[in-house]
Amino acid sequence: MHLFDLYRRLLVIVLSVYTAIRLTQAIWRLSARLRGPSRHRRVLRGYVAVLALRVRLRRFGAELIQILGLLVLLGLLLYAHGVIME
């Protein structure tokens, strides 16, 4: 295994764990803010639910297609890298 491969694998592992931890913390903080019986929190929960339901796929369709295309390109590059390095 080359030094670059080791660095790349360690970087992927560290960044994946960091991202999972930060995402979990953000979701936990949001759920803690939305908990409670007060009227303001009930209104806020309803507002968040309405915003989540109003998200339209058409609005974000172009971005999702672009992300999918970039993921396919990344997969092709990784496959080509594996073929060349063998």
MOZIUR-V77961 format. One record per pair of residues at least 12 apart in sequence whose ideal C-beta (glycine too) atoms are under 6 Angstrom apart, sorted by sequence separation. I is the first residue (numbers start at 1). J is the second residue. If there is no record, write none. Layout:
[[I | J] [I | J]]
//
This chain:
none
//
